[in-house]
Each structure stands twice: as structure tokens, then as C-alpha cells.
Amino acid sequence: MTDASDPTSTTPKASPPFDRHMLEALICPQTQTTLEYDADRQELISRAAGLAFPIRDGIPIMLVDEARPLDD
């Protein structure tokens, strides 16, 4: 039996879900345009800036330095 509080446990911890209602309040920090939610990659997409902002542990990281460029 594995214990979630045991640091040697091999059971992965589930990330908290992203609150999609938050998407209505968030905008791209670079272009001030709306964002799209990519559930598969856990990212917020800014097409105008060509960036994807990661969501970690249910929290969007809205820093341009943390975003990855979108593939063309």
C-alpha cells in the first residue's frame, strides 16, 4: 500500500483541475487579448502573441518568460 504523504511513494499526485471560469478573467500579458484553453497540454494559448502559457497545479503561469512559442 502506498502513502501519498510518503516522499518515496511512486503514486503520481493528481494536479488540481484548471477552473475554466478563470479563463474569462485572464488575458495575454503581452497583447491584452483573449486566451484559449488547451486541456490536453494544460496551457493557455495566445494566438496574437504566438505563446502558450503553462498551467501548473491548476494555476496559470502568466509570465512571458515561462511561456513557450507556438509551433507554426
PDB file of N, CA, C and O in Angstrom:
ATOM      1  N   MET A   1       0.845  -1.173   0.000  1.00  0.00           N
ATOM      2  CA  MET A   1       0.000   0.000   0.000  1.00  0.00           C
ATOM      3  C   MET A   1       0.891   1.237   0.000  1.00  0.00           C
ATOM      4  O   MET A   1       1.861   1.309   0.754  1.00  0.00           O
ATOM      5  N   THR A   2       0.556   2.216  -0.853  1.00  0.00           N
ATOM      6  CA  THR A   2       1.357   3.436  -0.927  1.00  0.00           C
ATOM      7  C   THR A   2       0.694   4.534  -0.128  1.00  0.00           C
ATOM      8  O   THR A   2      -0.528   4.589   0.004  1.00  0.00           O
ATOM      9  N   ASP A   3       1.525   5.398   0.398  1.00  0.00           N
ATOM     10  CA  ASP A   3       1.056   6.511   1.222  1.00  0.00           C
ATOM     11  C   ASP A   3       1.384   7.811   0.492  1.00  0.00           C
ATOM     12  O   ASP A   3       2.545   8.059   0.167  1.00  0.00           O
ATOM     13  N   ALA A   4       0.365   8.649   0.229  1.00  0.00           N
ATOM     14  CA  ALA A   4       0.569   9.892  -0.514  1.00  0.00           C
ATOM     15  C   ALA A   4       1.502  10.846   0.223  1.00  0.00           C
ATOM     16  O   ALA A   4       2.155  11.676  -0.410  1.00  0.00           O
ATOM     17  N   SER A   5       1.576  10.744   1.553  1.00  0.00           N
ATOM     18  CA  SER A   5       2.461  11.626   2.304  1.00  0.00           C
ATOM     19  C   SER A   5       3.896  11.106   2.335  1.00  0.00           C
ATOM     20  O   SER A   5       4.800  11.818   2.774  1.00  0.00           O
ATOM     21  N   ASP A   6       4.113   9.886   1.879  1.00  0.00           N
ATOM     22  CA  ASP A   6       5.443   9.289   1.838  1.00  0.00           C
ATOM     23  C   ASP A   6       6.203   9.817   0.624  1.00  0.00           C
ATOM     24  O   ASP A   6       5.767   9.582  -0.503  1.00  0.00           O
ATOM     25  N   PRO A   7       7.323  10.522   0.807  1.00  0.00           N
ATOM     26  CA  PRO A   7       8.052  11.085  -0.333  1.00  0.00           C
ATOM     27  C   PRO A   7       8.635  10.033  -1.263  1.00  0.00           C
ATOM     28  O   PRO A   7       8.995  10.354  -2.395  1.00  0.00           O
ATOM     29  N   THR A   8       8.738   8.777  -0.812  1.00  0.00           N
ATOM     30  CA  THR A   8       9.258   7.710  -1.658  1.00  0.00           C
ATOM     31  C   THR A   8       8.151   7.006  -2.430  1.00  0.00           C
ATOM     32  O   THR A   8       8.423   6.092  -3.208  1.00  0.00           O
ATOM     33  N   SER A   9       6.914   7.420  -2.226  1.00  0.00           N
ATOM     34  CA  SER A   9       5.779   6.814  -2.910  1.00  0.00           C
ATOM     35  C   SER A   9       5.895   7.041  -4.409  1.00  0.00           C
ATOM     36  O   SER A   9       6.285   8.123  -4.849  1.00  0.00           O
ATOM     37  N   THR A  10       5.559   6.022  -5.194  1.00  0.00           N
ATOM     38  CA  THR A  10       5.617   6.139  -6.646  1.00  0.00           C
ATOM     39  C   THR A  10       4.265   6.503  -7.244  1.00  0.00           C
ATOM     40  O   THR A  10       4.149   6.621  -8.464  1.00  0.00           O
ATOM     41  N   THR A  11       3.262   6.681  -6.433  1.00  0.00           N
ATOM     42  CA  THR A  11       1.950   7.055  -6.918  1.00  0.00           C
ATOM     43  C   THR A  11       1.968   8.527  -7.322  1.00  0.00           C
ATOM     44  O   THR A  11       2.259   9.385  -6.489  1.00  0.00           O
ATOM     45  N   PRO A  12       1.655   8.844  -8.614  1.00  0.00           N
ATOM     46  CA  PRO A  12       1.674  10.242  -9.022  1.00  0.00           C
ATOM     47  C   PRO A  12       0.534  11.019  -8.371  1.00  0.00           C
ATOM     48  O   PRO A  12      -0.572  10.508  -8.195  1.00  0.00           O
ATOM     49  N   LYS A  13       0.835  12.266  -8.021  1.00  0.00           N
ATOM     50  CA  LYS A  13      -0.190  13.120  -7.449  1.00  0.00           C
ATOM     51  C   LYS A  13      -0.972  13.758  -8.589  1.00  0.00           C
ATOM     52  O   LYS A  13      -0.384  14.213  -9.570  1.00  0.00           O
ATOM     53  N   ALA A  14      -2.277  13.792  -8.463  1.00  0.00           N
ATOM     54  CA  ALA A  14      -3.108  14.413  -9.483  1.00  0.00           C
ATOM     55  C   ALA A  14      -3.060  15.926  -9.311  1.00  0.00           C
ATOM     56  O   ALA A  14      -3.156  16.440  -8.197  1.00  0.00           O
ATOM     57  N   SER A  15      -2.913  16.623 -10.416  1.00  0.00           N
ATOM     58  CA  SER A  15      -2.935  18.085 -10.375  1.00  0.00           C
ATOM     59  C   SER A  15      -4.363  18.560 -10.210  1.00  0.00           C
ATOM     60  O   SER A  15      -5.282  17.952 -10.758  1.00  0.00           O
ATOM     61  N   PRO A  16      -4.566  19.635  -9.465  1.00  0.00           N
ATOM     62  CA  PRO A  16      -5.912  20.164  -9.356  1.00  0.00           C
ATOM     63  C   PRO A  16      -6.370  20.668 -10.722  1.00  0.00           C
ATOM     64  O   PRO A  16      -5.553  21.149 -11.507  1.00  0.00           O
ATOM     65  N   PRO A  17      -7.644  20.564 -11.010  1.00  0.00           N
ATOM     66  CA  PRO A  17      -8.124  20.996 -12.322  1.00  0.00           C
ATOM     67  C   PRO A  17      -8.079  22.515 -12.466  1.00  0.00           C
ATOM     68  O   PRO A  17      -8.162  23.254 -11.485  1.00  0.00           O
ATOM     69  N   PHE A  18      -7.948  22.956 -13.706  1.00  0.00           N
ATOM     70  CA  PHE A  18      -7.977  24.383 -14.010  1.00  0.00           C
ATOM     71  C   PHE A  18      -9.429  24.836 -14.018  1.00  0.00           C
ATOM     72  O   PHE A  18     -10.277  24.190 -14.634  1.00  0.00           O
ATOM     73  N   ASP A  19      -9.721  25.932 -13.345  1.00  0.00           N
ATOM     74  CA  ASP A  19     -11.074  26.485 -13.302  1.00  0.00           C
ATOM     75  C   ASP A  19     -11.322  27.262 -14.586  1.00  0.00           C
ATOM     76  O   ASP A  19     -10.780  28.351 -14.776  1.00  0.00           O
ATOM     77  N   ARG A  20     -12.143  26.701 -15.464  1.00  0.00           N
ATOM     78  CA  ARG A  20     -12.388  27.323 -16.767  1.00  0.00           C
ATOM     79  C   ARG A  20     -13.062  28.689 -16.648  1.00  0.00           C
ATOM     80  O   ARG A  20     -12.970  29.498 -17.571  1.00  0.00           O
ATOM     81  N   HIS A  21     -13.734  28.960 -15.534  1.00  0.00           N
ATOM     82  CA  HIS A  21     -14.330  30.279 -15.336  1.00  0.00           C
ATOM     83  C   HIS A  21     -13.250  31.359 -15.206  1.00  0.00           C
ATOM     84  O   HIS A  21     -13.487  32.532 -15.497  1.00  0.00           O
ATOM     85  N   MET A  22     -12.064  30.938 -14.765  1.00  0.00           N
ATOM     86  CA  MET A  22     -10.941  31.872 -14.639  1.00  0.00           C
ATOM     87  C   MET A  22     -10.526  32.391 -16.012  1.00  0.00           C
ATOM     88  O   MET A  22     -10.021  33.508 -16.128  1.00  0.00           O
ATOM     89  N   LEU A  23     -10.737  31.585 -17.049  1.00  0.00           N
ATOM     90  CA  LEU A  23     -10.349  31.964 -18.403  1.00  0.00           C
ATOM     91  C   LEU A  23     -11.036  33.258 -18.844  1.00  0.00           C
ATOM     92  O   LEU A  23     -10.462  34.039 -19.604  1.00  0.00           O
ATOM     93  N   GLU A  24     -12.247  33.484 -18.375  1.00  0.00           N
ATOM     94  CA  GLU A  24     -12.981  34.697 -18.737  1.00  0.00           C
ATOM     95  C   GLU A  24     -12.299  35.948 -18.198  1.00  0.00           C
ATOM     96  O   GLU A  24     -12.444  37.024 -18.778  1.00  0.00           O
ATOM     97  N   ALA A  25     -11.564  35.826 -17.108  1.00  0.00           N
ATOM     98  CA  ALA A  25     -10.928  36.984 -16.474  1.00  0.00           C
ATOM     99  C   ALA A  25      -9.480  37.176 -16.918  1.00  0.00           C
ATOM    100  O   ALA A  25      -8.917  38.251 -16.714  1.00  0.00           O
ATOM    101  N   LEU A  26      -8.867  36.163 -17.518  1.00  0.00           N
ATOM    102  CA  LEU A  26      -7.459  36.244 -17.894  1.00  0.00           C
ATOM    103  C   LEU A  26      -7.280  36.746 -19.318  1.00  0.00           C
ATOM    104  O   LEU A  26      -8.072  36.431 -20.205  1.00  0.00           O
ATOM    105  N   ILE A  27      -6.233  37.529 -19.524  1.00  0.00           N
ATOM    106  CA  ILE A  27      -5.849  37.972 -20.852  1.00  0.00           C
ATOM    107  C   ILE A  27      -4.351  37.781 -21.007  1.00  0.00           C
ATOM    108  O   ILE A  27      -3.631  37.614 -20.022  1.00  0.00           O
ATOM    109  N   CYS A  28      -3.893  37.808 -22.231  1.00  0.00           N
ATOM    110  CA  CYS A  28      -2.466  37.667 -22.509  1.00  0.00           C
ATOM    111  C   CYS A  28      -1.732  38.870 -21.933  1.00  0.00           C
ATOM    112  O   CYS A  28      -2.123  40.008 -22.193  1.00  0.00           O
ATOM    113  N   PRO A  29      -0.683  38.644 -21.159  1.00  0.00           N
ATOM    114  CA  PRO A  29       0.055  39.763 -20.573  1.00  0.00           C
ATOM    115  C   PRO A  29       0.838  40.583 -21.610  1.00  0.00           C
ATOM    116  O   PRO A  29       1.229  41.719 -21.340  1.00  0.00           O
ATOM    117  N   GLN A  30       1.061  40.012 -22.773  1.00  0.00           N
ATOM    118  CA  GLN A  30       1.828  40.719 -23.800  1.00  0.00           C
ATOM    119  C   GLN A  30       0.927  41.521 -24.739  1.00  0.00           C
ATOM    120  O   GLN A  30       1.258  42.651 -25.098  1.00  0.00           O
ATOM    121  N   THR A  31      -0.214  40.943 -25.141  1.00  0.00           N
ATOM    122  CA  THR A  31      -1.066  41.587 -26.148  1.00  0.00           C
ATOM    123  C   THR A  31      -2.413  42.061 -25.604  1.00  0.00           C
ATOM    124  O   THR A  31      -3.144  42.765 -26.300  1.00  0.00           O
ATOM    125  N   GLN A  32      -2.742  41.693 -24.398  1.00  0.00           N
ATOM    126  CA  GLN A  32      -4.034  42.003 -23.768  1.00  0.00           C
ATOM    127  C   GLN A  32      -5.214  41.456 -24.580  1.00  0.00           C
ATOM    128  O   GLN A  32      -6.286  42.060 -24.604  1.00  0.00           O
ATOM    129  N   THR A  33      -5.015  40.318 -25.241  1.00  0.00           N
ATOM    130  CA  THR A  33      -6.073  39.652 -25.998  1.00  0.00           C
ATOM    131  C   THR A  33      -6.545  38.415 -25.243  1.00  0.00           C
ATOM    132  O   THR A  33      -5.912  37.984 -24.278  1.00  0.00           O
ATOM    133  N   THR A  34      -7.661  37.850 -25.691  1.00  0.00           N
ATOM    134  CA  THR A  34      -8.230  36.674 -25.038  1.00  0.00           C
ATOM    135  C   THR A  34      -7.338  35.451 -25.252  1.00  0.00           C
ATOM    136  O   THR A  34      -6.492  35.417 -26.147  1.00  0.00           O
ATOM    137  N   LEU A  35      -7.555  34.464 -24.410  1.00  0.00           N
ATOM    138  CA  LEU A  35      -6.771  33.234 -24.430  1.00  0.00           C
ATOM    139  C   LEU A  35      -7.667  32.045 -24.729  1.00  0.00           C
ATOM    140  O   LEU A  35      -8.876  32.096 -24.501  1.00  0.00           O
ATOM    141  N   GLU A  36      -7.077  30.983 -25.236  1.00  0.00           N
ATOM    142  CA  GLU A  36      -7.767  29.709 -25.450  1.00  0.00           C
ATOM    143  C   GLU A  36      -7.182  28.693 -24.480  1.00  0.00           C
ATOM    144  O   GLU A  36      -5.995  28.734 -24.157  1.00  0.00           O
ATOM    145  N   TYR A  37      -8.035  27.780 -24.020  1.00  0.00           N
ATOM    146  CA  TYR A  37      -7.590  26.741 -23.085  1.00  0.00           C
ATOM    147  C   TYR A  37      -7.329  25.457 -23.843  1.00  0.00           C
ATOM    148  O   TYR A  37      -8.212  24.962 -24.543  1.00  0.00           O
ATOM    149  N   ASP A  38      -6.131  24.909 -23.716  1.00  0.00           N
ATOM    150  CA  ASP A  38      -5.771  23.616 -24.287  1.00  0.00           C
ATOM    151  C   ASP A  38      -5.698  22.618 -23.138  1.00  0.00           C
ATOM    152  O   ASP A  38      -4.697  22.554 -22.424  1.00  0.00           O
ATOM    153  N   ALA A  39      -6.763  21.840 -22.965  1.00  0.00           N
ATOM    154  CA  ALA A  39      -6.858  20.903 -21.844  1.00  0.00           C
ATOM    155  C   ALA A  39      -5.828  19.779 -21.957  1.00  0.00           C
ATOM    156  O   ALA A  39      -5.296  19.328 -20.943  1.00  0.00           O
ATOM    157  N   ASP A  40      -5.543  19.324 -23.171  1.00  0.00           N
ATOM    158  CA  ASP A  40      -4.603  18.217 -23.346  1.00  0.00           C
ATOM    159  C   ASP A  40      -3.184  18.599 -22.903  1.00  0.00           C
ATOM    160  O   ASP A  40      -2.482  17.798 -22.287  1.00  0.00           O
ATOM    161  N   ARG A  41      -2.778  19.813 -23.219  1.00  0.00           N
ATOM    162  CA  ARG A  41      -1.423  20.252 -22.873  1.00  0.00           C
ATOM    163  C   ARG A  41      -1.374  21.061 -21.585  1.00  0.00           C
ATOM    164  O   ARG A  41      -0.294  21.423 -21.120  1.00  0.00           O
ATOM    165  N   GLN A  42      -2.544  21.348 -21.002  1.00  0.00           N
ATOM    166  CA  GLN A  42      -2.619  22.174 -19.800  1.00  0.00           C
ATOM    167  C   GLN A  42      -1.904  23.506 -20.025  1.00  0.00           C
ATOM    168  O   GLN A  42      -0.958  23.858 -19.320  1.00  0.00           O
ATOM    169  N   GLU A  43      -2.390  24.231 -21.031  1.00  0.00           N
ATOM    170  CA  GLU A  43      -1.821  25.522 -21.390  1.00  0.00           C
ATOM    171  C   GLU A  43      -2.932  26.502 -21.748  1.00  0.00           C
ATOM    172  O   GLU A  43      -4.038  26.110 -22.119  1.00  0.00           O
ATOM    173  N   LEU A  44      -2.611  27.776 -21.629  1.00  0.00           N
ATOM    174  CA  LEU A  44      -3.453  28.846 -22.140  1.00  0.00           C
ATOM    175  C   LEU A  44      -2.739  29.414 -23.355  1.00  0.00           C
ATOM    176  O   LEU A  44      -1.565  29.775 -23.283  1.00  0.00           O
ATOM    177  N   ILE A  45      -3.449  29.491 -24.465  1.00  0.00           N
ATOM    178  CA  ILE A  45      -2.867  29.864 -25.739  1.00  0.00           C
ATOM    179  C   ILE A  45      -3.216  31.304 -26.096  1.00  0.00           C
ATOM    180  O   ILE A  45      -4.378  31.707 -26.045  1.00  0.00           O
ATOM    181  N   SER A  46      -2.200  32.066 -26.453  1.00  0.00           N
ATOM    182  CA  SER A  46      -2.382  33.408 -27.002  1.00  0.00           C
ATOM    183  C   SER A  46      -1.967  33.349 -28.464  1.00  0.00           C
ATOM    184  O   SER A  46      -0.777  33.352 -28.777  1.00  0.00           O
ATOM    185  N   ARG A  47      -2.946  33.295 -29.358  1.00  0.00           N
ATOM    186  CA  ARG A  47      -2.644  33.256 -30.796  1.00  0.00           C
ATOM    187  C   ARG A  47      -2.000  34.566 -31.239  1.00  0.00           C
ATOM    188  O   ARG A  47      -1.103  34.562 -32.083  1.00  0.00           O
ATOM    189  N   ALA A  48      -2.453  35.690 -30.675  1.00  0.00           N
ATOM    190  CA  ALA A  48      -1.923  37.003 -31.056  1.00  0.00           C
ATOM    191  C   ALA A  48      -0.440  37.117 -30.736  1.00  0.00           C
ATOM    192  O   ALA A  48       0.316  37.695 -31.516  1.00  0.00           O
ATOM    193  N   ALA A  49      -0.016  36.579 -29.606  1.00  0.00           N
ATOM    194  CA  ALA A  49       1.397  36.650 -29.204  1.00  0.00           C
ATOM    195  C   ALA A  49       2.198  35.454 -29.701  1.00  0.00           C
ATOM    196  O   ALA A  49       3.428  35.483 -29.705  1.00  0.00           O
ATOM    197  N   GLY A  50       1.494  34.393 -30.122  1.00  0.00           N
ATOM    198  CA  GLY A  50       2.194  33.177 -30.543  1.00  0.00           C
ATOM    199  C   GLY A  50       2.834  32.452 -29.378  1.00  0.00           C
ATOM    200  O   GLY A  50       3.907  31.864 -29.514  1.00  0.00           O
ATOM    201  N   LEU A  51       2.154  32.498 -28.202  1.00  0.00           N
ATOM    202  CA  LEU A  51       2.702  31.903 -26.988  1.00  0.00           C
ATOM    203  C   LEU A  51       1.701  30.973 -26.320  1.00  0.00           C
ATOM    204  O   LEU A  51       0.489  31.133 -26.461  1.00  0.00           O
ATOM    205  N   ALA A  52       2.232  30.002 -25.592  1.00  0.00           N
ATOM    206  CA  ALA A  52       1.427  29.099 -24.779  1.00  0.00           C
ATOM    207  C   ALA A  52       1.907  29.202 -23.336  1.00  0.00           C
ATOM    208  O   ALA A  52       3.071  28.935 -23.037  1.00  0.00           O
ATOM    209  N   PHE A  53       0.999  29.591 -22.449  1.00  0.00           N
ATOM    210  CA  PHE A  53       1.329  29.762 -21.035  1.00  0.00           C
ATOM    211  C   PHE A  53       0.970  28.479 -20.280  1.00  0.00           C
ATOM    212  O   PHE A  53      -0.153  27.991 -20.404  1.00  0.00           O
ATOM    213  N   PRO A  54       1.898  27.930 -19.507  1.00  0.00           N
ATOM    214  CA  PRO A  54       1.627  26.665 -18.813  1.00  0.00           C
ATOM    215  C   PRO A  54       0.662  26.836 -17.645  1.00  0.00           C
ATOM    216  O   PRO A  54       0.548  27.908 -17.050  1.00  0.00           O
ATOM    217  N   ILE A  55      -0.021  25.749 -17.342  1.00  0.00           N
ATOM    218  CA  ILE A  55      -0.851  25.676 -16.138  1.00  0.00           C
ATOM    219  C   ILE A  55      -0.207  24.619 -15.259  1.00  0.00           C
ATOM    220  O   ILE A  55      -0.110  23.456 -15.651  1.00  0.00           O
ATOM    221  N   ARG A  56       0.233  25.017 -14.074  1.00  0.00           N
ATOM    222  CA  ARG A  56       0.903  24.089 -13.153  1.00  0.00           C
ATOM    223  C   ARG A  56       0.097  23.990 -11.873  1.00  0.00           C
ATOM    224  O   ARG A  56      -0.199  25.000 -11.235  1.00  0.00           O
ATOM    225  N   ASP A  57      -0.253  22.784 -11.504  1.00  0.00           N
ATOM    226  CA  ASP A  57      -1.049  22.529 -10.302  1.00  0.00           C
ATOM    227  C   ASP A  57      -2.328  23.358 -10.303  1.00  0.00           C
ATOM    228  O   ASP A  57      -2.757  23.851  -9.260  1.00  0.00           O
ATOM    229  N   GLY A  58      -2.934  23.511 -11.484  1.00  0.00           N
ATOM    230  CA  GLY A  58      -4.188  24.240 -11.604  1.00  0.00           C
ATOM    231  C   GLY A  58      -4.036  25.747 -11.650  1.00  0.00           C
ATOM    232  O   GLY A  58      -5.035  26.466 -11.695  1.00  0.00           O
ATOM    233  N   ILE A  59      -2.796  26.243 -11.638  1.00  0.00           N
ATOM    234  CA  ILE A  59      -2.542  27.690 -11.614  1.00  0.00           C
ATOM    235  C   ILE A  59      -1.893  28.110 -12.926  1.00  0.00           C
ATOM    236  O   ILE A  59      -0.828  27.601 -13.274  1.00  0.00           O
ATOM    237  N   PRO A  60      -2.519  29.033 -13.664  1.00  0.00           N
ATOM    238  CA  PRO A  60      -1.892  29.516 -14.892  1.00  0.00           C
ATOM    239  C   PRO A  60      -0.678  30.395 -14.584  1.00  0.00           C
ATOM    240  O   PRO A  60      -0.743  31.292 -13.744  1.00  0.00           O
ATOM    241  N   ILE A  61       0.411  30.128 -15.267  1.00  0.00           N
ATOM    242  CA  ILE A  61       1.641  30.894 -15.096  1.00  0.00           C
ATOM    243  C   ILE A  61       1.679  31.925 -16.227  1.00  0.00           C
ATOM    244  O   ILE A  61       2.060  31.609 -17.354  1.00  0.00           O
ATOM    245  N   MET A  62       1.282  33.150 -15.916  1.00  0.00           N
ATOM    246  CA  MET A  62       1.099  34.179 -16.936  1.00  0.00           C
ATOM    247  C   MET A  62       2.336  35.069 -17.077  1.00  0.00           C
ATOM    248  O   MET A  62       2.230  36.295 -17.107  1.00  0.00           O
ATOM    249  N   LEU A  63       3.482  34.450 -17.161  1.00  0.00           N
ATOM    250  CA  LEU A  63       4.743  35.161 -17.344  1.00  0.00           C
ATOM    251  C   LEU A  63       5.276  34.854 -18.743  1.00  0.00           C
ATOM    252  O   LEU A  63       5.401  33.690 -19.121  1.00  0.00           O
ATOM    253  N   VAL A  64       5.587  35.889 -19.501  1.00  0.00           N
ATOM    254  CA  VAL A  64       6.086  35.702 -20.859  1.00  0.00           C
ATOM    255  C   VAL A  64       7.356  34.850 -20.843  1.00  0.00           C
ATOM    256  O   VAL A  64       7.568  34.047 -21.752  1.00  0.00           O
ATOM    257  N   ASP A  65       8.192  35.012 -19.835  1.00  0.00           N
ATOM    258  CA  ASP A  65       9.426  34.228 -19.738  1.00  0.00           C
ATOM    259  C   ASP A  65       9.167  32.736 -19.532  1.00  0.00           C
ATOM    260  O   ASP A  65      10.028  31.912 -19.841  1.00  0.00           O
ATOM    261  N   GLU A  66       8.001  32.383 -19.017  1.00  0.00           N
ATOM    262  CA  GLU A  66       7.655  30.983 -18.768  1.00  0.00           C
ATOM    263  C   GLU A  66       6.876  30.353 -19.936  1.00  0.00           C
ATOM    264  O   GLU A  66       6.700  29.136 -19.990  1.00  0.00           O
ATOM    265  N   ALA A  67       6.414  31.203 -20.866  1.00  0.00           N
ATOM    266  CA  ALA A  67       5.614  30.714 -21.993  1.00  0.00           C
ATOM    267  C   ALA A  67       6.514  30.075 -23.040  1.00  0.00           C
ATOM    268  O   ALA A  67       7.695  30.400 -23.161  1.00  0.00           O
ATOM    269  N   ARG A  68       5.921  29.160 -23.790  1.00  0.00           N
ATOM    270  CA  ARG A  68       6.658  28.547 -24.902  1.00  0.00           C
ATOM    271  C   ARG A  68       6.110  29.108 -26.212  1.00  0.00           C
ATOM    272  O   ARG A  68       4.919  29.402 -26.308  1.00  0.00           O
ATOM    273  N   PRO A  69       6.959  29.258 -27.211  1.00  0.00           N
ATOM    274  CA  PRO A  69       6.469  29.724 -28.520  1.00  0.00           C
ATOM    275  C   PRO A  69       5.570  28.661 -29.147  1.00  0.00           C
ATOM    276  O   PRO A  69       5.826  27.464 -29.020  1.00  0.00           O
ATOM    277  N   LEU A  70       4.526  29.110 -29.818  1.00  0.00           N
ATOM    278  CA  LEU A  70       3.652  28.184 -30.532  1.00  0.00           C
ATOM    279  C   LEU A  70       4.340  27.691 -31.799  1.00  0.00           C
ATOM    280  O   LEU A  70       5.077  28.430 -32.452  1.00  0.00           O
ATOM    281  N   ASP A  71       4.091  26.446 -32.127  1.00  0.00           N
ATOM    282  CA  ASP A  71       4.591  25.888 -33.385  1.00  0.00           C
ATOM    283  C   ASP A  71       3.734  26.423 -34.517  1.00  0.00           C
ATOM    284  O   ASP A  71       2.521  26.563 -34.362  1.00  0.00           O
ATOM    285  N   ASP A  72       4.333  26.717 -35.629  1.00  0.00           N
ATOM    286  CA  ASP A  72       3.571  27.237 -36.769  1.00  0.00           C
ATOM    287  C   ASP A  72       2.821  26.151 -37.470  1.00  0.00           C
ATOM    288  O   ASP A  72       2.127  26.415 -38.452  1.00  0.00           O
TER     289      ASP A  72
END
